[in-house]
């Protein structure tokens, strides 16, 4: 009888410990591309031609136009890929976007400036904000949404950021 009580307590403890995890499992179709539609403030996870999930997003604090320089508050536009997954992100979880590419770097250098970097898809801020577009150029979703996106997307996935 004592063994059953101890076993039941362990099952409850370990079961509850898993409930708060930010790491989810995904066993569905592969995400073959991500599309970000800046004007519509939407992110789409796509398998071939089919939209698997869509999310409302926040962008850089100056969202109109392509990112040109570090600190301009713009979210880049163009074709990139997911470089890596960051489980220890300052913003819950994040997926690194391969910005800047060679073209981005060359343009900024011609102007004598830095193109910036560290552009990611990430969860919400630790502090609440009333602004829709509040990042320094990243793509923001809620923490809960980021958990799902993080579970579905692999490094190397193409991402197309459209005006």
N, C-alpha and C positions, 0 to 999 in steps of 0.2 A: 504494500500500500504506500509506503514512504517513497519507493522508487517512482511510482506513478505521479505522486505530487511533485517531486523534484523534476521529473521529465516534463510535466505540464507547465511548471514555472519557467523552465528553460525555453520551451517552445514559445511561450508568451513573450518572454524577454527578447529572444532573438527575432521573433516576428515583429515586435514593435520597433526594434532597432533598425530594421530594414525600411520601415515606413517613412522615415525622415531622410532617406538617401536622395541625393541629387542625381545619382547615376541610374538611369532607367535602361531597360532592355528593349531592343527593337528587333523583330523577326520578320518584318514585312518586305515589300519590294525595295530594291536598291534605289537610293536617290541618285539619279544619273546627272542631274544638274540642279542648280539653284538659280532662280531669277529674282532680282530685286527691281521693282518698278517704283522708282523714286517719286514720281508725280502722284501716283496712287497710294503711296506709303504702304506697299504690300511686298511680302516675301513669299515666294512659292517654292516648295520642294517638289521636284518633278521626277517621275520615273518614265523614261522615254517621252511620250507625248502626254502622259496623264499626270494631272496635279494630284499629289498625295495629300498635301497640307498647304494651307495658306495662313499668313499671319499679318496683322497690322504692325507697322514698325515705326520707330523714331529714327531720325537721321542726324547729320551734323547740324549745328546751330545756324548755318547759312546753307540750306540744302539745295538751292537752285544752282545748276552748273556743275561742271566736272572739277574734282579736286586738282589743284595746281601746285600748292605750296603748303608746307607745314604751318599749321595754325590758322588756315583759312576757313575752317569750320564746314568744309564741303565734304560730301561723301563721293568717292571716286566713281567714275563711270567707265565701263568697258568690260573686257573679258579677263577674268582672273581664275584662280583656283583656291581651294581651301588648303593651306599649307600644313597646319597642324591643329590639334585640339588642346586647349589649355584647361585642365581640371582645377587649377589654382588661380583662376582669373580674379582680378579685383572686382569684377562684375559677375559673380556667381560662377559661370562657365563661359568659355568663349571659343570661337572658331576663327583662326587667323586667316585673313584674306591676303593673297600674294601681292598686294600693292606695296611698294611701287614696282612697276615693271620697267624694262629698259627705256621705253618711250617716255614714261612718266619721269624717270630720272634725267633723261636727256633734255626734256623740256624745262624742267626746273633749273638744271645746271646752266642752260642758255640764258636764263634770267638771273643767274647768280644767287639762286635760292635753293633751299632743301625741299624735296618733294614731300617730306614727312614719311610716316610709316605707322606701323602698329595699328592697322585698320582691321577691325574684327566684327563679327556678329557676337553680341553679348547680351546678358541679362540686364535687368533694371538696376538703377543706382541704389546705393545703400540708403540714401536720403530720398524722400519723395520729391517729385518735381511736377509742376503743373504744365510745363512746356512739353510739346509734342516732340520737337526736334531740339535735343539738348546735348548730343554727343559732340566730340571734336572731329567727327567724320565717320564714325562707326555706324553700324546698323544695330538698333536696340529693340529687344522684345522683353516680355516679362520673364522673370526667373523660371516660372513653371513652363512657359513655352520654350525657353532655352534648353531646359532639361530634355524635352522631346526632340528638338532639333539636334542637339548634341548627340543623342542616341541614334539618330537616323543618318547623320552625315559622316562620311569618311574623308580623311585627308586625300587630296587629289581630285575631289569632286569639282567640276567646273562651276563657276559662279559668274553670271552675267548681270551687271549692274546697269540698268537702263535709265535714261532721263525721266 
